[in-house]
Amino acid sequence: SWSPCADLPEALMVSQSVVIGDLVFVNSLIENYHIHQYSTNDNEWSTLPRPMVVAFGLGQLSGKLITVGGVDKGQSVGNVYQFNEESQQWEESPIPPMSTPRHRPCVITHQSNVAACGGFIVE
């Protein structure tokens, strides 16, 4: 059944979401690119530090939140970053960059595999 939860800190357009344990992460693919974290235990939202790039795809791998691709300085990138919960900072992931840089991809993860589908290329 449906049940209400706390309101998001801001309205989001064209969002994507990822669930890791009892946390739900959502972000907007347009405009501010904030990532908000919702605790299902506490019914509270918080906002993570801004990622390294904008227009990224959002996913999770081995319990870590990752961003895939995006735009940096007006160019599409293929980099993968992961969020370090201890330091509350974004860092480069050991996952190699995508062979074709893109922004706003759909990210699918399964076991130790990451796939990026669609998205756009900015040159």
N, CA, C and O atoms as CSV, one atom per row, in Angstrom:
chain,resi,resn,atom,element,x,y,z
A,1,SER,N,N,0.833,-1.189,0.000
A,1,SER,CA,C,0.000,0.000,0.000
A,1,SER,C,C,0.878,1.252,0.000
A,1,SER,O,O,2.056,1.199,0.352
A,2,TRP,N,N,0.309,2.328,-0.383
A,2,TRP,CA,C,1.010,3.615,-0.413
A,2,TRP,C,C,0.959,4.260,0.964
A,2,TRP,O,O,-0.046,4.163,1.668
A,3,SER,N,N,2.033,4.908,1.336
A,3,SER,CA,C,2.032,5.676,2.575
A,3,SER,C,C,2.873,6.927,2.361
A,3,SER,O,O,3.857,6.895,1.622
A,4,PRO,N,N,2.491,8.033,3.004
A,4,PRO,CA,C,3.222,9.293,2.793
A,4,PRO,C,C,4.599,9.261,3.451
A,4,PRO,O,O,4.840,8.530,4.411
A,5,CYS,N,N,5.491,10.084,2.898
A,5,CYS,CA,C,6.804,10.276,3.515
A,5,CYS,C,C,7.091,11.768,3.533
A,5,CYS,O,O,6.327,12.560,2.981
A,6,ALA,N,N,8.180,12.147,4.160
A,6,ALA,CA,C,8.568,13.558,4.241
A,6,ALA,C,C,8.730,14.136,2.836
A,6,ALA,O,O,9.122,13.434,1.904
A,7,ASP,N,N,8.422,15.427,2.698
A,7,ASP,CA,C,8.558,16.102,1.410
A,7,ASP,C,C,10.020,16.251,1.023
A,7,ASP,O,O,10.881,16.473,1.875
A,8,LEU,N,N,10.292,16.125,-0.280
A,8,LEU,CA,C,11.633,16.400,-0.802
A,8,LEU,C,C,12.019,17.842,-0.495
A,8,LEU,O,O,11.144,18.703,-0.403
A,9,PRO,N,N,13.316,18.121,-0.335
A,9,PRO,CA,C,13.744,19.504,-0.085
A,9,PRO,C,C,13.455,20.448,-1.250
A,9,PRO,O,O,13.377,21.660,-1.050
A,10,GLU,N,N,13.293,19.916,-2.461
A,10,GLU,CA,C,13.011,20.747,-3.630
A,10,GLU,C,C,12.266,19.909,-4.663
A,10,GLU,O,O,12.330,18.680,-4.649
A,11,ALA,N,N,11.564,20.586,-5.551
A,11,ALA,CA,C,10.876,19.883,-6.641
A,11,ALA,C,C,11.922,19.401,-7.654
A,11,ALA,O,O,12.886,20.108,-7.945
A,12,LEU,N,N,11.722,18.206,-8.179
A,12,LEU,CA,C,12.654,17.645,-9.151
A,12,LEU,C,C,11.947,17.363,-10.465
A,12,LEU,O,O,10.781,16.969,-10.488
A,13,MET,N,N,12.664,17.569,-11.553
A,13,MET,CA,C,12.165,17.218,-12.882
A,13,MET,C,C,13.032,16.108,-13.443
A,13,MET,O,O,14.246,16.102,-13.236
A,14,VAL,N,N,12.427,15.176,-14.144
A,14,VAL,CA,C,13.146,14.099,-14.813
A,14,VAL,C,C,14.159,13.484,-13.850
A,14,VAL,O,O,15.367,13.563,-14.075
A,15,SER,N,N,13.668,12.882,-12.796
A,15,SER,CA,C,14.566,12.360,-11.773
A,15,SER,C,C,14.855,10.881,-11.967
A,15,SER,O,O,14.176,10.188,-12.725
A,16,GLN,N,N,15.873,10.418,-11.268
A,16,GLN,CA,C,16.212,9.007,-11.226
A,16,GLN,C,C,16.437,8.649,-9.761
A,16,GLN,O,O,16.710,9.522,-8.937
A,17,SER,N,N,16.322,7.363,-9.440
A,17,SER,CA,C,16.466,6.964,-8.043
A,17,SER,C,C,17.247,5.671,-7.916
A,17,SER,O,O,17.316,4.870,-8.848
A,18,VAL,N,N,17.837,5.484,-6.740
A,18,VAL,CA,C,18.620,4.301,-6.408
A,18,VAL,C,C,18.325,3.966,-4.946
A,18,VAL,O,O,18.212,4.862,-4.110
A,19,VAL,N,N,18.203,2.687,-4.644
A,19,VAL,CA,C,17.994,2.242,-3.265
A,19,VAL,C,C,19.222,1.452,-2.815
A,19,VAL,O,O,19.665,0.530,-3.500
A,20,ILE,N,N,19.765,1.827,-1.654
A,20,ILE,CA,C,20.870,1.103,-1.041
A,20,ILE,C,C,20.484,0.895,0.419
A,20,ILE,O,O,20.455,1.845,1.202
A,21,GLY,N,N,20.191,-0.336,0.777
A,21,GLY,CA,C,19.761,-0.628,2.142
A,21,GLY,C,C,18.481,0.099,2.477
A,21,GLY,O,O,17.485,-0.040,1.767
A,22,ASP,N,N,18.490,0.881,3.562
A,22,ASP,CA,C,17.294,1.629,3.963
A,22,ASP,C,C,17.344,3.083,3.476
A,22,ASP,O,O,16.590,3.926,3.961
A,23,LEU,N,N,18.233,3.375,2.516
A,23,LEU,CA,C,18.364,4.727,1.978
A,23,LEU,C,C,17.906,4.775,0.528
A,23,LEU,O,O,18.187,3.870,-0.257
A,24,VAL,N,N,17.198,5.844,0.187
A,24,VAL,CA,C,16.755,6.089,-1.181
A,24,VAL,C,C,17.434,7.367,-1.647
A,24,VAL,O,O,17.383,8.388,-0.961
A,25,PHE,N,N,18.068,7.313,-2.812
A,25,PHE,CA,C,18.750,8.476,-3.376
A,25,PHE,C,C,18.005,8.912,-4.625
A,25,PHE,O,O,17.685,8.082,-5.476
A,26,VAL,N,N,17.726,10.192,-4.745
A,26,VAL,CA,C,17.077,10.723,-5.951
A,26,VAL,C,C,17.825,11.960,-6.410
A,26,VAL,O,O,18.412,12.686,-5.607
A,27,ASN,N,N,17.794,12.187,-7.714
A,27,ASN,CA,C,18.394,13.406,-8.243
A,27,ASN,C,C,17.620,13.839,-9.476
A,27,ASN,O,O,16.817,13.086,-10.026
A,28,SER,N,N,17.875,15.042,-9.888
A,28,SER,CA,C,17.263,15.588,-11.086
A,28,SER,C,C,18.262,15.525,-12.227
A,28,SER,O,O,19.445,15.811,-12.042
A,29,LEU,N,N,17.791,15.153,-13.394
A,29,LEU,CA,C,18.648,15.143,-14.581
A,29,LEU,C,C,18.691,16.513,-15.246
A,29,LEU,O,O,19.410,16.709,-16.226
A,30,ILE,N,N,17.931,17.450,-14.722
A,30,ILE,CA,C,17.858,18.798,-15.290
A,30,ILE,C,C,18.091,19.806,-14.172
A,30,ILE,O,O,17.614,19.618,-13.053
A,31,GLU,N,N,18.799,20.842,-14.464
A,31,GLU,CA,C,19.028,21.993,-13.592
A,31,GLU,C,C,20.041,21.770,-12.492
A,31,GLU,O,O,21.236,21.742,-12.787
A,32,ASN,N,N,19.635,21.606,-11.217
A,32,ASN,CA,C,20.573,21.720,-10.095
A,32,ASN,C,C,21.452,20.502,-9.843
A,32,ASN,O,O,22.534,20.642,-9.273
A,33,TYR,N,N,21.026,19.329,-10.245
A,33,TYR,CA,C,21.813,18.092,-10.103
A,33,TYR,C,C,22.146,17.727,-8.656
A,33,TYR,O,O,23.110,16.999,-8.417
A,34,HIS,N,N,21.375,18.213,-7.699
A,34,HIS,CA,C,21.563,17.776,-6.320
A,34,HIS,C,C,21.177,16.309,-6.204
A,34,HIS,O,O,20.331,15.820,-6.952
A,35,ILE,N,N,21.797,15.615,-5.268
A,35,ILE,CA,C,21.376,14.260,-4.925
A,35,ILE,C,C,20.843,14.321,-3.504
A,35,ILE,O,O,21.543,14.735,-2.579
A,36,HIS,N,N,19.589,13.901,-3.345
A,36,HIS,CA,C,18.954,13.892,-2.036
A,36,HIS,C,C,18.879,12.458,-1.531
A,36,HIS,O,O,18.626,11.527,-2.296
A,37,GLN,N,N,19.102,12.297,-0.243
A,37,GLN,CA,C,19.100,10.984,0.405
A,37,GLN,C,C,17.936,10.926,1.387
A,37,GLN,O,O,17.793,11.790,2.252
A,38,TYR,N,N,17.112,9.902,1.243
A,38,TYR,CA,C,15.978,9.713,2.150
A,38,TYR,C,C,16.220,8.493,3.023
A,38,TYR,O,O,16.519,7.413,2.512
A,39,SER,N,N,16.094,8.652,4.323
A,39,SER,CA,C,16.217,7.547,5.265
A,39,SER,C,C,14.819,6.996,5.541
A,39,SER,O,O,13.966,7.693,6.092
A,40,THR,N,N,14.594,5.751,5.158
A,40,THR,CA,C,13.286,5.141,5.419
A,40,THR,C,C,13.088,4.906,6.914
A,40,THR,O,O,11.951,4.837,7.380
A,41,ASN,N,N,14.169,4.783,7.664
A,41,ASN,CA,C,14.062,4.594,9.117
A,41,ASN,C,C,13.641,5.874,9.830
A,41,ASN,O,O,12.828,5.839,10.753
A,42,ASP,N,N,14.205,7.016,9.393
A,42,ASP,CA,C,13.972,8.282,10.078
A,42,ASP,C,C,12.929,9.170,9.405
A,42,ASP,O,O,12.515,10.180,9.975
A,43,ASN,N,N,12.493,8.799,8.178
A,43,ASN,CA,C,11.563,9.622,7.411
A,43,ASN,C,C,12.109,11.045,7.241
A,43,ASN,O,O,11.386,12.026,7.413
A,44,GLU,N,N,13.413,11.136,6.897
A,44,GLU,CA,C,14.065,12.437,6.729
A,44,GLU,C,C,14.903,12.459,5.461
A,44,GLU,O,O,15.471,11.446,5.051
A,45,TRP,N,N,14.966,13.642,4.846
A,45,TRP,CA,C,15.794,13.878,3.666
A,45,TRP,C,C,17.040,14.658,4.062
A,45,TRP,O,O,17.001,15.489,4.970
A,46,SER,N,N,18.129,14.390,3.385
A,46,SER,CA,C,19.337,15.213,3.487
A,46,SER,C,C,19.903,15.347,2.070
A,46,SER,O,O,19.525,14.594,1.173
A,47,THR,N,N,20.798,16.296,1.878
A,47,THR,CA,C,21.371,16.541,0.560
A,47,THR,C,C,22.857,16.219,0.600
A,47,THR,O,O,23.579,16.680,1.484
A,48,LEU,N,N,23.304,15.424,-0.361
A,48,LEU,CA,C,24.718,15.061,-0.441
A,48,LEU,C,C,25.528,16.206,-1.046
A,48,LEU,O,O,24.965,17.081,-1.703
A,49,PRO,N,N,26.841,16.208,-0.830
A,49,PRO,CA,C,27.687,17.189,-1.512
A,49,PRO,C,C,27.526,17.047,-3.029
A,49,PRO,O,O,27.253,15.959,-3.536
A,50,ARG,N,N,27.697,18.151,-3.733
A,50,ARG,CA,C,27.530,18.146,-5.192
A,50,ARG,C,C,28.564,17.218,-5.841
A,50,ARG,O,O,29.745,17.259,-5.497
A,51,PRO,N,N,28.110,16.386,-6.780
A,51,PRO,CA,C,29.039,15.491,-7.483
A,51,PRO,C,C,30.071,16.254,-8.318
A,51,PRO,O,O,29.980,17.471,-8.481
A,52,MET,N,N,31.050,15.515,-8.844
A,52,MET,CA,C,32.164,16.093,-9.599
A,52,MET,C,C,31.730,16.669,-10.946
A,52,MET,O,O,32.358,17.598,-11.452
A,53,VAL,N,N,30.662,16.124,-11.530
A,53,VAL,CA,C,30.183,16.552,-12.843
A,53,VAL,C,C,28.677,16.768,-12.755
A,53,VAL,O,O,28.067,16.469,-11.728
A,54,VAL,N,N,28.073,17.285,-13.824
A,54,VAL,CA,C,26.617,17.431,-13.889
A,54,VAL,C,C,26.083,16.514,-14.989
A,54,VAL,O,O,26.846,15.989,-15.800
A,55,ALA,N,N,24.781,16.333,-15.004
A,55,ALA,CA,C,24.094,15.546,-16.031
A,55,ALA,C,C,24.555,14.093,-16.073
A,55,ALA,O,O,24.699,13.511,-17.148
A,56,PHE,N,N,24.783,13.519,-14.906
A,56,PHE,CA,C,25.276,12.152,-14.777
A,56,PHE,C,C,24.124,11.162,-14.665
A,56,PHE,O,O,22.981,11.539,-14.407
A,57,GLY,N,N,24.450,9.889,-14.864
A,57,GLY,CA,C,23.530,8.818,-14.535
A,57,GLY,C,C,23.826,8.364,-13.116
A,57,GLY,O,O,24.968,8.446,-12.664
A,58,LEU,N,N,22.819,7.890,-12.417
A,58,LEU,CA,C,22.959,7.504,-11.018
A,58,LEU,C,C,22.768,6.004,-10.878
A,58,LEU,O,O,21.863,5.432,-11.486
A,59,GLY,N,N,23.617,5.360,-10.079
A,59,GLY,CA,C,23.496,3.927,-9.871
A,59,GLY,C,C,24.125,3.524,-8.553
A,59,GLY,O,O,24.563,4.368,-7.772
A,60,GLN,N,N,24.166,2.222,-8.316
A,60,GLN,CA,C,24.835,1.695,-7.123
A,60,GLN,C,C,25.543,0.416,-7.508
A,60,GLN,O,O,25.056,-0.371,-8.320
A,61,LEU,N,N,26.690,0.228,-6.914
A,61,LEU,CA,C,27.453,-0.987,-7.163
A,61,LEU,C,C,28.121,-1.399,-5.858
A,61,LEU,O,O,28.818,-0.598,-5.235
A,62,SER,N,N,27.913,-2.631,-5.449
A,62,SER,CA,C,28.477,-3.148,-4.195
A,62,SER,C,C,28.138,-2.254,-3.009
A,62,SER,O,O,28.965,-2.047,-2.121
A,63,GLY,N,N,26.919,-1.728,-3.000
A,63,GLY,CA,C,26.476,-0.904,-1.885
A,63,GLY,C,C,26.990,0.514,-1.894
A,63,GLY,O,O,26.776,1.249,-0.930
A,64,LYS,N,N,27.678,0.930,-2.977
A,64,LYS,CA,C,28.181,2.310,-3.081
A,64,LYS,C,C,27.399,3.063,-4.147
A,64,LYS,O,O,27.103,2.531,-5.217
A,65,LEU,N,N,27.072,4.304,-3.834
A,65,LEU,CA,C,26.399,5.177,-4.793
A,65,LEU,C,C,27.406,5.631,-5.836
A,65,LEU,O,O,28.500,6.071,-5.486
A,66,ILE,N,N,27.050,5.529,-7.122
A,66,ILE,CA,C,27.961,5.949,-8.191
A,66,ILE,C,C,27.265,6.907,-9.143
A,66,ILE,O,O,26.048,6.864,-9.321
A,67,THR,N,N,28.072,7.778,-9.753
A,67,THR,CA,C,27.610,8.584,-10.881
A,67,THR,C,C,28.370,8.093,-12.103
A,67,THR,O,O,29.550,7.752,-12.019
A,68,VAL,N,N,27.685,8.059,-13.237
A,68,VAL,CA,C,28.272,7.545,-14.471
A,68,VAL,C,C,28.110,8.600,-15.555
A,68,VAL,O,O,27.010,9.093,-15.803
A,69,GLY,N,N,29.231,8.940,-16.203
A,69,GLY,CA,C,29.186,9.932,-17.275
A,69,GLY,C,C,28.852,11.307,-16.739
A,69,GLY,O,O,29.006,11.585,-15.550
A,70,GLY,N,N,28.393,12.161,-17.636
A,70,GLY,CA,C,28.020,13.511,-17.258
A,70,GLY,C,C,28.675,14.528,-18.169
A,70,GLY,O,O,29.189,14.197,-19.237
A,71,VAL,N,N,28.644,15.769,-17.725
A,71,VAL,CA,C,29.237,16.877,-18.472
A,71,VAL,C,C,30.187,17.626,-17.548
A,71,VAL,O,O,29.847,17.939,-16.408
A,72,ASP,N,N,31.372,17.904,-18.052
A,72,ASP,CA,C,32.366,18.688,-17.334
A,72,ASP,C,C,32.959,19.699,-18.307
A,72,ASP,O,O,33.492,19.325,-19.351
A,73,LYS,N,N,32.863,20.983,-17.960
A,73,LYS,CA,C,33.379,22.058,-18.810
A,73,LYS,C,C,32.815,21.986,-20.226
A,73,LYS,O,O,33.533,22.222,-21.198
A,74,GLY,N,N,31.531,21.660,-20.339
A,74,GLY,CA,C,30.858,21.657,-21.640
A,74,GLY,C,C,31.080,20.429,-22.491
A,74,GLY,O,O,30.608,20.384,-23.627
A,75,GLN,N,N,31.785,19.428,-21.982
A,75,GLN,CA,C,32.083,18.218,-22.748
A,75,GLN,C,C,31.516,16.988,-22.032
A,75,GLN,O,O,31.533,16.914,-20.803
A,76,SER,N,N,31.017,16.034,-22.806
A,76,SER,CA,C,30.586,14.756,-22.229
A,76,SER,C,C,31.801,14.012,-21.695
A,76,SER,O,O,32.879,14.055,-22.287
A,77,VAL,N,N,31.615,13.332,-20.574
A,77,VAL,CA,C,32.690,12.542,-19.969
A,77,VAL,C,C,32.195,11.122,-19.723
A,77,VAL,O,O,30.992,10.873,-19.643
A,78,GLY,N,N,33.137,10.205,-19.607
A,78,GLY,CA,C,32.793,8.810,-19.353
A,78,GLY,C,C,33.162,8.360,-17.952
A,78,GLY,O,O,33.045,7.176,-17.634
A,79,ASN,N,N,33.603,9.280,-17.112
A,79,ASN,CA,C,34.099,8.942,-15.777
A,79,ASN,C,C,33.014,8.342,-14.884
A,79,ASN,O,O,31.822,8.600,-15.050
A,80,VAL,N,N,33.480,7.528,-13.927
A,80,VAL,CA,C,32.620,6.966,-12.898
A,80,VAL,C,C,33.160,7.424,-11.552
A,80,VAL,O,O,34.344,7.258,-11.259
A,81,TYR,N,N,32.286,8.000,-10.736
A,81,TYR,CA,C,32.660,8.455,-9.397
A,81,TYR,C,C,31.815,7.717,-8.376
A,81,TYR,O,O,30.691,7.305,-8.666
A,82,GLN,N,N,32.362,7.553,-7.179
A,82,GLN,CA,C,31.603,6.921,-6.116
A,82,GLN,C,C,31.610,7.819,-4.891
A,82,GLN,O,O,32.542,8.591,-4.667
A,83,PHE,N,N,30.545,7.699,-4.102
A,83,PHE,CA,C,30.422,8.517,-2.898
A,83,PHE,C,C,31.024,7.770,-1.724
A,83,PHE,O,O,30.654,6.630,-1.443
A,84,ASN,N,N,31.963,8.425,-1.034
A,84,ASN,CA,C,32.596,7.858,0.148
A,84,ASN,C,C,31.804,8.331,1.360
A,84,ASN,O,O,31.847,9.509,1.716
A,85,GLU,N,N,31.085,7.417,1.987
A,85,GLU,CA,C,30.232,7.784,3.126
A,85,GLU,C,C,31.027,8.307,4.313
A,85,GLU,O,O,30.562,9.202,5.020
A,86,GLU,N,N,32.218,7.764,4.543
A,86,GLU,CA,C,33.025,8.203,5.681
A,86,GLU,C,C,33.478,9.646,5.541
A,86,GLU,O,O,33.331,10.440,6.470
A,87,SER,N,N,34.035,9.990,4.374
A,87,SER,CA,C,34.542,11.351,4.168
A,87,SER,C,C,33.466,12.306,3.661
A,87,SER,O,O,33.672,13.519,3.634
A,88,GLN,N,N,32.308,11.752,3.257
A,88,GLN,CA,C,31.222,12.553,2.668
A,88,GLN,C,C,31.705,13.317,1.438
A,88,GLN,O,O,31.319,14.463,1.210
A,89,GLN,N,N,32.568,12.652,0.639
A,89,GLN,CA,C,33.121,13.249,-0.572
A,89,GLN,C,C,32.972,12.291,-1.744
A,89,GLN,O,O,32.853,11.080,-1.563
A,90,TRP,N,N,32.980,12.855,-2.953
A,90,TRP,CA,C,32.999,12.061,-4.168
A,90,TRP,C,C,34.444,11.769,-4.528
A,90,TRP,O,O,35.319,12.616,-4.350
A,91,GLU,N,N,34.697,10.557,-5.039
A,91,GLU,CA,C,36.046,10.180,-5.451
A,91,GLU,C,C,35.956,9.328,-6.714
A,91,GLU,O,O,34.913,8.751,-7.020
A,92,GLU,N,N,37.064,9.263,-7.436
A,92,GLU,CA,C,37.079,8.425,-8.633
A,92,GLU,C,C,36.847,6.979,-8.243
A,92,GLU,O,O,37.374,6.499,-7.239
A,93,SER,N,N,36.057,6.295,-9.044
A,93,SER,CA,C,35.755,4.888,-8.808
A,93,SER,C,C,36.811,4.023,-9.490
A,93,SER,O,O,37.415,4.450,-10.474
A,94,PRO,N,N,37.041,2.820,-8.982
A,94,PRO,CA,C,37.948,1.904,-9.687
A,94,PRO,C,C,37.338,1.376,-10.995
A,94,PRO,O,O,38.027,0.726,-11.780
A,95,ILE,N,N,36.076,1.648,-11.223
A,95,ILE,CA,C,35.431,1.242,-12.477
A,95,ILE,C,C,36.014,2.093,-13.605
A,95,ILE,O,O,36.060,3.316,-13.480
A,96,PRO,N,N,36.456,1.482,-14.691
A,96,PRO,CA,C,37.024,2.288,-15.782
A,96,PRO,C,C,35.963,3.179,-16.439
A,96,PRO,O,O,34.774,2.863,-16.397
A,97,PRO,N,N,36.395,4.294,-17.047
A,97,PRO,CA,C,35.454,5.177,-17.733
A,97,PRO,C,C,34.764,4.459,-18.897
A,97,PRO,O,O,35.275,3.474,-19.428
A,98,MET,N,N,33.602,4.971,-19.276
A,98,MET,CA,C,32.893,4.438,-20.439
A,98,MET,C,C,33.729,4.673,-21.690
A,98,MET,O,O,34.448,5.668,-21.779
A,99,SER,N,N,33.639,3.772,-22.646
A,99,SER,CA,C,34.395,3.933,-23.893
A,99,SER,C,C,33.828,5.074,-24.738
A,99,SER,O,O,34.561,5.714,-25.491
A,100,THR,N,N,32.526,5.326,-24.612
A,100,THR,CA,C,31.895,6.454,-25.300
A,100,THR,C,C,31.335,7.401,-24.240
A,100,THR,O,O,30.329,7.081,-23.606
A,101,PRO,N,N,31.960,8.551,-24.034
A,101,PRO,CA,C,31.442,9.506,-23.051
A,101,PRO,C,C,30.017,9.925,-23.396
A,101,PRO,O,O,29.672,10.089,-24.566
A,102,ARG,N,N,29.199,10.095,-22.368
A,102,ARG,CA,C,27.815,10.540,-22.580
A,102,ARG,C,C,27.294,11.179,-21.303
A,102,ARG,O,O,27.836,10.974,-20.217
A,103,HIS,N,N,26.242,11.948,-21.455
A,103,HIS,CA,C,25.598,12.504,-20.272
A,103,HIS,C,C,24.138,12.066,-20.244
A,103,HIS,O,O,23.539,11.730,-21.266
A,104,ARG,N,N,23.592,12.086,-19.034
A,104,ARG,CA,C,22.227,11.636,-18.755
A,104,ARG,C,C,21.943,10.199,-19.186
A,104,ARG,O,O,20.865,9.932,-19.717
A,105,PRO,N,N,22.874,9.261,-18.975
A,105,PRO,CA,C,22.558,7.882,-19.335
A,105,PRO,C,C,21.660,7.226,-18.280
A,105,PRO,O,O,21.616,7.658,-17.129
A,106,CYS,N,N,20.968,6.205,-18.685
A,106,CYS,CA,C,20.273,5.331,-17.759
A,106,CYS,C,C,21.312,4.323,-17.277
A,106,CYS,O,O,21.981,3.696,-18.099
A,107,VAL,N,N,21.462,4.155,-15.979
A,107,VAL,CA,C,22.477,3.264,-15.423
A,107,VAL,C,C,21.803,2.014,-14.866
A,107,VAL,O,O,20.855,2.092,-14.086
A,108,ILE,N,N,22.314,0.867,-15.285
A,108,ILE,CA,C,21.812,-0.413,-14.805
A,108,ILE,C,C,22.986,-1.166,-14.209
A,108,ILE,O,O,24.041,-1.268,-14.835
A,109,THR,N,N,22.813,-1.696,-12.999
A,109,THR,CA,C,23.873,-2.479,-12.365
A,109,THR,C,C,23.334,-3.854,-11.985
A,109,THR,O,O,22.178,-4.011,-11.595
A,110,HIS,N,N,24.205,-4.829,-12.113
A,110,HIS,CA,C,23.866,-6.200,-11.709
A,110,HIS,C,C,25.155,-6.886,-11.287
A,110,HIS,O,O,26.111,-6.971,-12.057
A,111,GLN,N,N,25.164,-7.374,-10.052
A,111,GLN,CA,C,26.351,-7.979,-9.465
A,111,GLN,C,C,27.526,-7.007,-9.628
A,111,GLN,O,O,27.477,-5.916,-9.061
A,112,SER,N,N,28.568,-7.353,-10.372
A,112,SER,CA,C,29.705,-6.433,-10.510
A,112,SER,C,C,29.726,-5.736,-11.869
A,112,SER,O,O,30.759,-5.203,-12.275
A,113,ASN,N,N,28.601,-5.738,-12.571
A,113,ASN,CA,C,28.526,-5.145,-13.909
A,113,ASN,C,C,27.752,-3.832,-13.901
A,113,ASN,O,O,26.769,-3.673,-13.179
A,114,VAL,N,N,28.222,-2.897,-14.724
A,114,VAL,CA,C,27.552,-1.606,-14.893
A,114,VAL,C,C,27.277,-1.414,-16.378
A,114,VAL,O,O,28.163,-1.623,-17.207
A,115,ALA,N,N,26.064,-1.022,-16.715
A,115,ALA,CA,C,25.722,-0.696,-18.103
A,115,ALA,C,C,25.136,0.710,-18.134
A,115,ALA,O,O,24.362,1.091,-17.256
A,116,ALA,N,N,25.511,1.471,-19.147
A,116,ALA,CA,C,24.950,2.804,-19.361
A,116,ALA,C,C,24.225,2.768,-20.703
A,116,ALA,O,O,24.824,2.469,-21.736
A,117,CYS,N,N,22.947,3.071,-20.675
A,117,CYS,CA,C,22.130,3.016,-21.891
A,117,CYS,C,C,21.651,4.421,-22.244
A,117,CYS,O,O,21.306,5.220,-21.373
A,118,GLY,N,N,21.641,4.693,-23.533
A,118,GLY,CA,C,21.120,5.990,-23.988
A,118,GLY,C,C,22.010,7.138,-23.578
A,118,GLY,O,O,23.231,7.000,-23.501
A,119,GLY,N,N,21.402,8.251,-23.322
A,119,GLY,CA,C,22.151,9.441,-23.000
A,119,GLY,C,C,22.482,10.226,-24.245
A,119,GLY,O,O,22.031,9.889,-25.340
A,120,PHE,N,N,23.266,11.271,-24.082
A,120,PHE,CA,C,23.622,12.174,-25.171
A,120,PHE,C,C,25.123,12.418,-25.177
A,120,PHE,O,O,25.803,12.224,-24.169
A,121,ILE,N,N,25.621,12.840,-26.315
A,121,ILE,CA,C,27.038,13.184,-26.432
A,121,ILE,C,C,27.145,14.683,-26.729
A,121,ILE,O,O,26.527,15.183,-27.669
A,122,VAL,N,N,27.923,15.381,-25.931
A,122,VAL,CA,C,28.181,16.806,-26.147
A,122,VAL,C,C,29.639,16.938,-26.504
A,122,VAL,O,O,30.512,16.501,-25.754
A,123,GLU,N,N,29.909,17.547,-27.664
A,123,GLU,CA,C,31.308,17.730,-28.078
A,123,GLU,C,C,31.662,19.190,-28.147
A,123,GLU,O,O,32.796,19.535,-28.478
